[in-house]
Amino acid sequence: MNETTKQPCEEAVESAAEETVTTESPAEEKAAGKKKDGKQDKKLKEENEALTKSLEELGDRYTRMLAEYDNFRKRAQKEREGVYNDAVSDVLNEILPVKDTLEMAMVYADDGKLSQGVTMTLHKFSEILTRLGVEEFGAPGDDFDPNLHNAVFHVEDEALGENVIAEVLMKGYKKGDKIIRYAMVKVAN
């Protein structure tokens, strides 16, 4: 072979040798791919776990925030009702002495037109209190309850039992469970 033919052949052999050296067999390529896939799988699993953990934390925060909002809403509603009841109680405490005065006027009124006018006014007043949900309490013969009654006198009376209201000096009033005014009473025995 001459040198001119030899040269391209040698170049071809050398390039083939380089390809053989640089290229991997199919089994080696598959193993390298598995290593890359294994690393990618591990990375994806770690990302998945991190995202799952983050999602659980956000879900927990959301649930807690929802519970806090619900508690806030209930507390605000209760406060509004309390403010309303307090306002009604304050207004009634200012108005009730007028009713007391009318009741005393009835005791000393004659049977004329004044008496009839006071009776009508008292009746209207009682209707308004009933519509507002206000109840009267404290009547002679009821059992004395220190949670509802204010005992200002004590009398001995054999006709009445022990701790029984003998006389009501001022009626008590309540709206629901809230006491607006305690009844002033005389207690027997």
Secondary structure, 3 states (H helix, E strand, C coil): CCHHHHHHHHHHHHHHHHHHHHCCCHHHHHHHHHHHHHHHHHHHHHHHHHHHHHHHHHHHHHHHHHHHHHHHHHHHHHHHHHHHHHHHHHHHHHHHHHHHHHHHHHHHCCCCHHHHHHHHHHHHHHHHHHHCCEEEECCCCCECCCCCEEEEEEECCCCCCCCEEEEEEECEEEECCEEEECEEEEEEC
